[in-house]
Structure formats: structure tokens, C-alpha cells
Amino acid sequence: MQRVWNVLRAGLQTRGNESIKRSIWNAEFSKGRWACLDHSPGDPVYRYIERYANHGSILDLGCGSGNTATELNAAEYHDYTGVDVSDVAIEMARARLKPSHAIGTIRYIRNDIYRYIPSQTFTVILFRDSIYYIPPAKIRGLLERYSQYLARDGVFIARLWQTTGRHQFIVETIKRAFEIVELYRTGEASTAVIVFRPPRGVGSAEAGQSGLD
Ligand SMILES: C[S@@+](CC[C@H](N)C(=O)[O-])C[C@H]1O[C@@H](n2cnc3c(N)ncnc32)[C@H](O)[C@@H]1O
């Protein structure tokens, strides 16, 4: 029974309408299912975000309960926007803001990644273990839409806890349509941090050097 629910849940989290997705994620955050993500200091993704933020603006799509903004070195960016479909996650993230976070530096917005329209550009657009919840056929189009909101020299950063099995498709999609800037793989499992950007120059739709196999 649990297996049936897991398959159904994965389908609804990826393909359900916004209110279904919100209900599922809200219930899971309320029950503590994602408490394991609350503290992740030392995660390799931070050094890539801090390097490429270049003292600019960060957009965190599927930000969850606020680990990234809480743990990033605030001296490395100007402003941070976290977007998440779950209002429970967004409330948890807001509750973790510290007095040391300058007013207006960090903001959280409840919205669906599909619907959200930024009002500025960003030096980093981050998908930290959230890109799995985009239907595979829509990943490329979504990344192309968000490409408009990358600052000059801005990059996407995708952290994927797992890149094997059905998630290999995500890596392949990024390789095909974008230029890979850096790839980091952790020793354990198949976790990866991929830094990528739209291909430069008209017609160069294929990513140049990938380093991915
Ligand atoms: C596995 S959690 C990762 C959270 C956080 N990025 C981290 O690494 O700790 C995935 C997050 O993506 C959010 N999410 C999933 N689909 C979404 C969508 N369509 N729009 C906005 N957020 C979404 C979920 O609510 C959840 O907070």
C-alpha cells in the first residue's frame, strides 16, 4: 500500500495542479518529513552558489524551509529570493530569518515555479533538489523561460541528490540544451552540483564541454 502511495505521490508532486502539490508538500513539511533538510552546513552547493553569486542576486526555486538562505555566507550576495509552492515551508523559512539578516535582503514568496515571474535578474538561479518535480518534458522550456532572468554572466545551479535512474534524463536535458560551466560529483551516491548557462551565440544549442557521462 505504501508503495502504491509513493508512486501516486510522486506523480501528483510532479504533474498535479498547484493546489494538489501545495497540499501534499504542506502535509509533508507539517509532519516533519523534510526536517532532515533543515541543517545542511558544509553542503558542496554553497561554495558554488557563493562563487557565482558574485555579490549579486540569488533566486532559489523550490527553496523549502530555508536552509539555503540561513546557511549561505551573507557577505557573498546582495539579495536572495526563495520561492516555494508550500506555504508551510515558506512560513518555516521566514521564522528562521535572523535579526542579522538585513531587512529586504532575504524574501520568501509562495508560488509555483511554473507561475512565478521574477521582477529582476539574478546572478544565480538555483534548483536545489527541486528540479525532479518538473515533468521531464517541461524542464527545457522552463529553464529557457528562466534564462531571461539571468543577469549577464549569470548561471543556473542545479543540485541533484541523485543523477542515476530516471533522474539521468535531467542531466541529459541540461547537457543537450545548455553550456556546462562546472560539474561537481560527491564521492558517495550520485549526488551532483551542475553549474550551467544558456549557450552563447546564436545556433549553438548544444552544450560544448560537458564532463558528464
Ligand atoms: C526536496 S525539497 C528541497 C528543498 C530545498 N531546496 C532543500 O534543498 O532543502 C523540494 C522543494 O521543492 C518545492 N517544490 C516542488 N515543486 C514545486 C513547484 N512546482 N513550485 C515551487 N516549489 C516546488 C517543495 O515544496 C519543496 O520545498
PDBQT file of the ligand as one rigid body, heavy atoms in Angstrom, charges set to zero:
ROOT
HETATM    1  C1  LIG A 301      13.195  18.072  -1.670  1.00  0.00    +0.000 C 
HETATM    2  S1  LIG A 301      12.615  19.665  -1.240  1.00  0.00    +0.000 S 
HETATM    3  C2  LIG A 301      14.118  20.626  -1.335  1.00  0.00    +0.000 C 
HETATM    4  C3  LIG A 301      14.028  21.901  -0.531  1.00  0.00    +0.000 C 
HETATM    5  C4  LIG A 301      15.301  22.761  -0.528  1.00  0.00    +0.000 C 
HETATM    6  N1  LIG A 301      15.619  23.259  -1.852  1.00  0.00    +0.000 N 
HETATM    7  C5  LIG A 301      16.469  21.993   0.044  1.00  0.00    +0.000 C 
HETATM    8  O1  LIG A 301      17.355  21.585  -0.707  1.00  0.00    +0.000 OA
HETATM    9  O2  LIG A 301      16.474  21.768   1.264  1.00  0.00    +0.000 OA
HETATM   10  C6  LIG A 301      11.775  20.193  -2.734  1.00  0.00    +0.000 C 
HETATM   11  C7  LIG A 301      11.105  21.546  -2.549  1.00  0.00    +0.000 C 
HETATM   12  O3  LIG A 301      10.581  21.952  -3.808  1.00  0.00    +0.000 OA
HETATM   13  C8  LIG A 301       9.306  22.529  -3.590  1.00  0.00    +0.000 C 
HETATM   14  N2  LIG A 301       8.553  22.401  -4.841  1.00  0.00    +0.000 N 
HETATM   15  C9  LIG A 301       8.240  21.265  -5.512  1.00  0.00    +0.000 A 
HETATM   16  N3  LIG A 301       7.552  21.545  -6.639  1.00  0.00    +0.000 NA
HETATM   17  C10 LIG A 301       7.419  22.893  -6.674  1.00  0.00    +0.000 A 
HETATM   18  C11 LIG A 301       6.820  23.800  -7.601  1.00  0.00    +0.000 A 
HETATM   19  N4  LIG A 301       6.185  23.354  -8.695  1.00  0.00    +0.000 N 
HETATM   20  N5  LIG A 301       6.883  25.120  -7.345  1.00  0.00    +0.000 NA
HETATM   21  C12 LIG A 301       7.509  25.578  -6.213  1.00  0.00    +0.000 A 
HETATM   22  N6  LIG A 301       8.108  24.762  -5.310  1.00  0.00    +0.000 NA
HETATM   23  C13 LIG A 301       8.062  23.448  -5.540  1.00  0.00    +0.000 A 
HETATM   24  C14 LIG A 301       8.716  21.742  -2.435  1.00  0.00    +0.000 C 
HETATM   25  O4  LIG A 301       7.681  22.408  -1.766  1.00  0.00    +0.000 OA
HETATM   26  C15 LIG A 301       9.962  21.531  -1.564  1.00  0.00    +0.000 C 
HETATM   27  O5  LIG A 301      10.107  22.583  -0.651  1.00  0.00    +0.000 OA
ENDROOT
TORSDOF 0
